[in-house]
Amino acid sequence: MTDDELRALAAEYNRLQKDGAALWEQLEPMAERMKKIRQTIDAERPNCYDEIVLLFGGELELEL
């Protein structure tokens, strides 16, 4: 690879890191809110959803 190609890769990496850091700031409070929602549901109606589905990115579906 040429020096210019390596510099381009470094610049791409830096852009990705910057964008990722901004996304992480948004994701942290979302994850906390999701956790609190699950805790509230668990306290009100234990075992009313499939936790395994959530591990694989599925939606929270209640069986009420």
C-alpha positions in Angstrom: 0.0 0.0 0.0 1.1 3.5 -0.6 1.5 6.1 2.1 -1.7 7.9 0.8 -3.7 4.7 1.0 -2.5 4.1 4.6 -3.4 7.7 5.4 -6.8 7.2 3.9 -7.4 4.2 6.1 -6.3 6.1 9.2 -8.6 8.9 8.3 -11.5 6.4 7.8 -10.7 4.8 11.2 -10.7 8.2 12.9 -14.1 9.1 11.3 -15.6 5.7 12.4 -14.2 6.2 15.9 -15.7 9.7 16.2 -19.1 8.5 14.8 -19.0 5.5 17.1 -18.3 7.6 20.2 -21.4 9.8 19.4 -23.6 6.7 18.9 -22.3 5.2 22.2 -23.4 8.3 24.1 -26.9 7.7 22.7 -27.0 3.9 23.3 -26.0 4.0 26.9 -29.2 5.9 28.1 -31.3 3.8 25.8 -29.9 0.5 27.3 -30.5 1.8 30.8 -34.1 2.7 30.0 -34.7 -0.7 28.4 -33.3 -2.4 31.5 -35.6 -0.3 33.8 -38.6 -1.2 31.6 -37.9 -4.9 31.9 -37.4 -4.6 35.6 -40.8 -2.9 36.0 -42.5 -5.5 33.9 -40.7 -8.3 35.8 -41.9 -6.8 39.1 -45.5 -6.5 37.9 -45.8 -9.7 35.9 -42.9 -12.1 36.2 -42.3 -14.5 33.3 -44.6 -12.8 30.9 -42.1 -12.6 28.1 -39.4 -14.8 26.6 -36.0 -13.5 27.7 -34.2 -15.7 25.1 -35.8 -13.8 22.3 -34.3 -10.6 23.6 -30.8 -12.1 23.6 -31.1 -12.6 19.9 -32.4 -9.1 19.1 -36.1 -10.0 19.1 -38.8 -7.7 20.2 -40.3 -7.6 23.7 -43.7 -9.3 23.3 -45.8 -9.7 26.4 -47.9 -12.8 27.1 -50.6 -11.2 29.4 
